[in-house]
């Protein structure tokens, strides 16, 4: 009887490109799992991942809050992209919950939904305050716990990426960053897809001309690849080819970016404005590809996507906006305060961007399921509505199934203005953290949200 060929989950193909060491992690292959695709070949469980996907300035409640509860919810226009039949089983809207540490809307919402604590004020700025997080954000709570255990430690403790560039104000780290290790100690989001690509594949920070001229990372690992292809199954060879085609597709998009064709200086963010318009959709798509690849290859198990920052001034030109989102939320009036069509269109676009990201994970196979089956993702913002700057009726989406520990596809609504920290503790429990409570002061809780748990 022949022995079934198996591979460690973290197998890399390595080589040299332009004098720099590059390494390509392999996608999930049959050879890495048991015969049922429900555990790794060595018997260990398929890893769970944790993430945060954040956008700034809230929603329009009238267009966002679904009708009905439980599995029978009906999406409204802003949540409609997340209710498509293929994605709906993985997304649970959570409504009616409230930030209990609220004293200053943007700051309270940002710190409350990510730490369960009140913000830490560090000074006054103009007619407002500057603040930072008093405690680590929830992504780093998970990352620090997993990083301390060799069995759950990945190549990178966490991965932080940004999409819409920072156009906020000088109100402290709360307004500019998502991932915090503690007060004024941040993990900045990387806004350059090229820099994320280089980090994942070890190419180093090369000048644009050299980067464009060097051999593909796929050429560099050709020797390792040839040896492997002769040992795996036909299905795994197909999966490897698809994975490498995805890498090459990203390479080509980055190499043909106008940023590399129009300037000899490597841009800080990449994807420069075209005719004064930020390439938001394009950046979201390539960042979605990169995060999915990092998770699939087990390069990291914790991530955050800062689609737009707290109080963001991003101009959603595709929604017809000519002014930044934060100011637009204050100023736009059409037939009364409840009518903000441009703000509404911008939020609809944001939810479409989130749906694209989640679908990218859903379409990435892993064992008998897909990446989204193994993820627990907090999708949220810092306000309920930008116009009212409210912290009640807080918009939250819980995405992924966390390996079967989250239900998915249900609308959970509180009618008693429950603490948003209950959602955070629920997510921590879903990824194996058995702590008794989460948050501090008015934001503390020892209760989970039963309706989210499987």
C-alpha positions in Angstrom: 0.0 0.0 0.0 1.4 3.4 -1.0 1.7 6.1 1.6 -0.3 9.2 1.0 1.9 12.2 0.2 1.4 15.0 2.7 2.8 18.5 3.1 3.2 20.7 6.2 0.6 23.6 6.2 3.4 26.2 6.0 5.4 25.1 3.0 7.3 27.7 1.1 9.0 27.7 -2.3 12.1 29.8 -2.3 14.5 31.4 -4.7 16.5 34.6 -5.6 15.1 37.5 -7.7 17.4 40.4 -8.4 19.7 39.3 -5.6 16.8 39.3 -3.1 15.4 36.2 -1.4 11.8 35.6 -2.3 9.5 33.0 -0.9 6.0 31.9 -2.0 3.8 30.1 0.4 1.6 27.5 -1.0 -2.2 27.6 -1.0 -4.3 25.0 0.9 -3.7 21.7 -0.9 -5.2 18.2 -0.6 -1.8 17.1 0.6 -2.1 19.4 3.6 -5.4 18.0 4.9 -6.8 14.7 6.0 -8.8 12.7 3.6 -12.1 14.4 4.6 -10.6 18.0 4.3 -11.7 18.7 7.9 -8.3 18.8 9.6 -4.7 19.2 8.7 -2.8 16.2 7.6 -1.1 15.9 11.0 -4.4 15.9 12.8 -4.3 19.5 13.9 -7.5 21.6 13.3 -7.7 24.0 10.4 -6.7 27.4 11.8 -9.3 30.0 12.7 -8.6 33.6 11.6 -9.7 36.9 13.1 -10.1 40.2 11.4 -11.5 43.7 11.5 -12.9 45.6 8.5 -13.5 49.3 9.3 -15.1 52.2 7.5 -15.5 55.8 8.9 -18.5 58.1 9.4 -21.3 55.6 10.1 -24.3 54.7 7.9 -27.8 56.0 7.1 -30.0 54.0 9.4 -33.1 54.3 7.2 -31.2 52.5 4.4 -28.9 50.2 6.5 -30.9 48.5 9.3 -32.5 45.3 8.0 -36.1 44.5 8.4 -37.0 41.3 10.4 -34.8 39.3 12.7 -33.2 35.9 12.8 -32.6 34.1 9.5 -35.6 35.8 7.9 -34.1 39.4 7.7 -34.6 41.5 4.6 -31.8 43.8 3.6 -32.3 47.5 2.9 -30.4 49.3 0.1 -27.1 49.8 2.0 -26.9 46.2 3.3 -28.2 44.7 0.1 -24.7 43.9 -1.3 -24.1 41.7 1.8 -27.4 39.8 1.4 -26.6 38.2 -2.0 -27.4 34.4 -1.8 -23.8 33.2 -1.8 -22.7 35.7 0.9 -25.7 35.9 3.1 -25.0 32.7 5.1 -21.8 34.2 6.3 -23.0 37.7 7.3 -25.0 38.6 10.5 -26.1 42.2 11.0 -26.2 43.3 14.6 -28.3 46.3 15.5 -29.8 48.1 18.5 -26.6 47.9 20.5 -24.9 51.0 22.0 -21.5 52.3 23.0 -21.7 52.6 26.8 -18.5 54.7 27.1 -19.8 57.6 25.0 -18.8 61.1 25.9 -17.3 62.3 22.5 -18.9 60.7 19.5 -16.0 59.9 17.1 -13.5 59.1 19.8 -16.0 57.2 22.0 -17.3 55.1 19.1 -13.8 54.2 17.8 -12.3 53.3 21.1 -15.5 51.6 22.4 -16.1 49.3 19.5 -12.5 48.2 19.2 -11.5 48.0 22.9 -14.6 48.1 25.1 -13.0 51.0 27.0 -13.3 54.8 26.9 -10.7 56.6 24.9 -7.6 58.2 26.5 -7.6 61.9 26.1 -4.2 63.3 25.4 -5.0 67.0 24.9 -7.1 69.7 23.3 -7.1 70.6 19.6 -9.0 73.6 18.4 -12.6 73.2 19.7 -12.3 69.4 20.3 -9.9 66.8 21.8 -7.1 64.5 20.7 -7.2 61.0 21.9 -5.6 57.5 21.7 -6.7 54.1 22.8 -6.4 53.3 26.5 -6.1 49.5 25.7 -5.1 47.3 22.8 -7.6 47.0 20.0 -9.4 43.7 19.7 -7.3 42.5 16.7 -4.2 42.8 18.9 -5.9 41.2 21.8 -6.3 38.1 19.6 -2.9 38.5 17.9 -0.9 38.8 21.2 -2.6 35.7 22.5 -2.0 33.6 19.4 1.6 34.9 19.0 2.5 33.7 22.5 1.6 30.1 21.6 3.9 28.3 19.1 0.9 26.2 17.9 -1.1 29.3 16.8 1.8 31.5 15.7 2.0 32.4 12.0 4.8 34.0 10.1 3.4 37.5 10.8 1.7 38.4 14.1 -0.8 40.5 12.2 -1.3 42.2 8.9 -2.7 45.8 8.7 -3.7 47.3 5.3 -5.5 50.5 4.3 -7.5 51.5 1.3 -8.7 55.1 1.2 -5.8 57.2 2.2 -5.9 59.2 5.5 -7.6 62.6 5.0 -8.7 63.1 8.6 -7.7 65.6 11.2 -5.1 65.9 13.9 -7.2 64.4 16.7 -4.7 61.8 17.9 -4.1 58.2 16.9 -7.9 57.5 17.3 -8.5 59.4 14.1 -5.7 58.0 12.0 -5.2 54.4 13.0 -7.2 51.2 13.7 -4.8 48.7 15.2 -3.4 49.7 18.6 -1.1 47.9 21.1 -1.9 50.5 23.7 -1.8 54.3 24.2 0.0 56.0 21.3 1.4 52.6 20.3 -0.1 51.8 16.9 0.3 49.3 14.0 0.0 51.6 11.0 -2.0 50.3 8.1 0.0 49.9 4.9 -1.6 51.7 2.0 0.7 50.6 -0.8 -0.2 47.3 -2.4 3.3 47.0 -3.7 4.7 47.2 -0.2 2.2 44.6 1.0 3.2 42.3 -1.9 6.9 42.8 -1.1 6.3 42.0 2.6 4.4 38.8 1.8 7.0 37.6 -0.8 10.2 38.9 0.7 11.3 41.0 -2.2 12.4 44.0 -0.1 11.9 47.7 -0.7 13.3 48.0 -4.2 13.2 51.1 -6.4 10.3 51.1 -8.9 12.6 50.7 -11.9 14.4 47.7 -10.4 11.1 46.2 -9.2 9.6 46.5 -12.7 12.8 45.0 -14.3 13.5 42.1 -12.0 12.3 38.6 -12.7 8.9 37.6 -11.5 8.9 35.9 -8.1 7.5 32.9 -9.9 10.6 32.6 -12.0 12.7 32.7 -8.9 11.0 29.7 -7.3 10.8 27.6 -10.5 13.3 25.0 -9.2 11.4 24.3 -6.0 8.1 24.3 -8.0 9.3 21.7 -10.5 10.2 19.3 -7.7 6.9 19.7 -5.9 4.7 19.3 -9.0 5.9 15.8 -9.6 4.8 14.6 -6.1 1.3 16.1 -5.6 -2.0 15.0 -7.0 -3.6 16.3 -10.2 -6.0 18.4 -8.2 -3.2 19.9 -6.2 -1.2 20.7 -9.3 -4.3 22.5 -10.6 -4.7 24.4 -7.3 -1.0 25.4 -7.4 -1.3 26.7 -11.0 -4.3 28.8 -10.0 -2.5 30.2 -7.0 0.5 31.1 -9.0 -1.7 32.7 -11.7 -3.2 34.8 -9.0 0.2 35.9 -7.8 1.3 36.7 -11.3 -2.0 38.7 -11.9 -1.3 40.8 -8.9 2.3 41.3 -10.0 1.2 42.5 -13.4 -1.3 44.9 -11.9 1.3 46.4 -9.7 4.0 46.6 -12.4 1.6 48.4 -14.8 0.2 50.8 -12.2 0.5 54.4 -13.4 2.5 55.0 -10.2 5.4 53.0 -11.7 5.1 54.5 -15.2 4.8 58.2 -14.4 7.3 58.9 -11.7 10.9 57.7 -10.8 10.1 58.0 -7.1 8.3 55.1 -5.4 5.0 56.6 -4.2 4.2 56.2 -0.5 0.7 54.8 -1.1 0.7 53.6 -4.7 -2.3 53.9 -7.0 -2.0 57.7 -7.4 -5.1 59.8 -8.2 -6.3 59.7 -11.8 -7.7 63.0 -12.9 -7.9 64.0 -9.3 -9.8 60.9 -8.3 -8.6 58.3 -5.8 -8.6 54.8 -7.1 -10.6 53.3 -4.3 -12.2 50.4 -6.0 -8.9 49.3 -7.6 -7.0 49.4 -4.3 -9.7 47.6 -2.5 -9.7 44.8 -5.0 -5.9 44.3 -4.9 -5.7 44.6 -1.1 -8.5 42.0 -0.9 -6.5 39.7 -3.1 -3.4 40.2 -0.9 -5.1 39.7 2.4 -6.9 36.5 1.1 -3.5 35.2 -0.1 -1.9 35.9 3.2 -4.6 34.1 5.1 -4.8 31.1 2.7 -1.1 30.6 2.9 -1.1 30.9 6.7 1.3 33.9 6.6 -0.9 35.5 9.3 -4.1 34.7 11.2 -5.0 38.2 12.3 -5.7 41.1 10.0 -7.3 44.6 9.8 -8.6 46.4 6.8 -8.9 50.2 7.4 -11.1 51.0 4.4 -11.5 54.6 5.6 -10.4 56.2 8.9 -12.5 57.5 11.7 -13.9 60.9 10.6 -12.5 60.3 7.2 -12.5 63.1 4.6 -12.3 60.7 1.6 -14.1 62.0 -1.4 -16.5 59.3 -2.8 -16.4 60.7 -6.3 -18.2 57.6 -7.7 -21.2 58.5 -5.5 -21.2 62.1 -6.9 -19.4 63.6 -3.9 -17.3 66.8 -4.4 -16.5 67.2 -0.7 -15.0 64.9 1.9 -17.3 62.4 3.6 -17.0 63.8 7.1 -18.0 67.3 6.0 -20.6 65.9 3.7 -22.3 64.1 6.6 -22.6 67.5 8.3 -23.6 69.6 5.4 -25.7 67.7 2.9 -29.4 68.5 3.1 -32.1 67.5 0.6 -35.7 68.0 1.8 -34.7 67.9 5.4 -32.1 66.2 7.6 -33.2 62.7 6.7 -32.4 63.0 3.1 -28.6 62.7 2.3 -28.5 61.0 -1.1 -24.8 61.4 -1.7 -23.9 60.1 1.8 -26.3 57.2 1.2 -24.7 56.4 -2.2 -21.2 56.5 -0.6 -22.2 54.1 2.1 -23.7 51.8 -0.5 -20.4 51.8 -2.4 -18.6 51.1 0.9 -20.8 48.0 1.5 -20.2 46.9 -2.0 -16.5 47.1 -1.3 -16.9 45.1 1.9 -18.9 42.5 0.0 -16.1 42.2 -2.6 -13.6 41.5 0.2 -15.8 38.9 1.9 -16.5 37.2 -1.4 -12.8 37.0 -2.1 -12.4 35.0 1.1 -15.5 32.9 0.3 -14.1 32.0 -3.1 -10.8 30.8 -1.6 -11.1 27.1 -0.9 -9.6 25.5 2.2 -10.1 21.9 3.0 -13.8 21.0 2.7 -14.8 24.6 2.9 -13.4 28.1 2.3 -11.6 30.8 4.1 -14.7 32.6 5.2 -15.8 29.4 7.0 -12.8 29.8 9.2 -12.9 33.5 9.8 -14.5 35.7 12.5 -14.6 39.3 11.3 -15.8 42.4 13.0 -17.1 44.9 10.4 -18.0 48.2 11.8 -17.6 52.0 12.0 -17.3 54.7 14.7 -20.7 56.3 14.6 -24.3 55.3 14.0 -25.0 58.2 11.7 -22.5 60.9 10.6 -25.2 63.6 10.6 -26.3 63.1 14.2 -22.9 61.8 15.5 -24.7 59.2 17.5 -23.3 56.2 19.3 -26.6 54.3 19.8 -28.0 51.9 17.2 -24.4 51.1 16.4 -23.8 49.5 13.0 -22.1 46.1 13.3 -21.7 43.2 11.0 -20.3 39.9 12.1 -18.9 37.9 9.1 -17.6 34.4 8.8 -18.4 31.2 10.6 -15.3 30.8 12.8 -15.0 27.1 12.0 -18.6 26.5 12.9 -18.7 28.5 16.2 -20.7 31.4 14.7 -24.2 30.9 13.2 -24.0 33.3 10.2 -26.9 34.7 8.2 -28.9 36.0 11.1 -30.0 39.5 12.1 -29.6 40.0 15.8 -31.4 43.1 17.2 -31.4 44.4 20.7 -34.4 46.2 21.9 -32.8 47.2 25.2 -29.7 49.1 23.9 -27.3 46.4 25.0 -23.5 47.0 25.3 -21.6 46.6 22.1 -18.8 44.9 24.1 -21.0 41.9 24.2 -20.4 41.5 20.5 -16.6 41.7 21.0 -16.7 39.1 23.8 -18.7 36.9 21.5 -16.1 37.1 18.8 -13.3 36.4 21.3 -15.1 33.3 22.5 -15.7 32.2 18.8 -11.9 32.2 18.3 -11.2 30.2 21.4 -10.5 32.9 24.0 -12.3 31.9 27.2 -11.8 35.1 29.2 -14.6 35.8 31.6 -15.2 39.4 30.6 -14.1 42.2 28.2 -14.0 45.9 28.3 -13.7 48.3 31.2 -15.9 50.8 33.2 -19.3 51.3 31.6 -18.1 49.3 28.6 -17.3 46.1 30.6 -19.4 43.0 30.1 -19.3 39.3 31.0 -22.1 38.4 28.6 -22.0 37.2 25.0 -24.7 37.5 22.3 -26.4 34.1 22.2 -28.0 34.7 18.9 -24.6 34.8 17.2 -23.3 31.6 18.6 -23.8 28.3 16.8 
